Amino acid sequence: MLHKKLLETILYHTELLDKIRSGKIDWNNILEFYRVIHVLQIHAQTIVSYLLHNWKLRPLGRRGVEDL
């Protein structure tokens, strides 16, 4: 369930970042600027959470992290 929610959040933020990249953001509007910064921050946090979640689910070999 957490895995699905993290992927949905990443997808949502990716769509917002695509909107930003396409130039639909008024950079002179301070509220939109802060919205972009907020989306980037939350997107980064979500990706880190997703990676940590998957890392916990990854089975380790006999030697643990040495197998990496």
SULPEFEN-V376289 format. One record per pair of residues at least 24 apart in sequence whose C-alpha atoms are under 6 Angstrom apart, sorted by the first residue. I is the first residue (numbers start at 0). GAP is how many residues later the second one is. D is the distance in whole Angstrom. If there is no record, write none. Layout:
# SULPEFEN-V376289
I_GAP_D + I_GAP_D
This chain:
# SULPEFEN-V376289
none
